[in-house]
């Protein structure tokens, strides 16, 4: 499927961290990207979008809020960049791991990458200021080689650190050590 100038964000959209992330992205990053890339769209895909998120889509026809979808793959297939502008909360963001496994280049805040053994500039781009976040998304929208390299390295990270087989091996070792005393 050919990639389109789509920036994708996924998650449960009533979660305060996702709601804040959407608003921060829309208010601080989106205006610059929209101006620089007249064809770019921002897809917000996830169940139960709040009224605040729905209002954002009403302000700009290039912001699409889908709500719950049966299959996220068509959105990932078409998107050029995945964003995780998380500034609240804690815990590992499985949506970032999923995007990386799918070969979608990721731009995230430090908090959005929490718990993930990723390296900025190698398999993702980490940006905590609006300026750097904007520049990072811009790089991935315009530089095909960089985007492809990030996607390959992200998939390699997932395969080597987060694949199901790796997790099962770790679990087996833990269980053996418990049983053996």
Buried (B, 14 or more C-beta within 10 A) or exposed (E): EEBEBBBBBBBBBEBEBBBBBBBBBBEBBBEBBBEEBEEBBBBBBBBEBBEEBEEBBEEBEBBBBBEEEEEBEEBBBBBBBBBBBBBBBEEEBEBBBBBBBBBBBBBBBEBBBBEBEBEBEEBBBBBEEBEBBBBBBBBBBEEEEBBEBBBEBBBEBBEEEBEEEEEEEEEEEEEEEEEEE
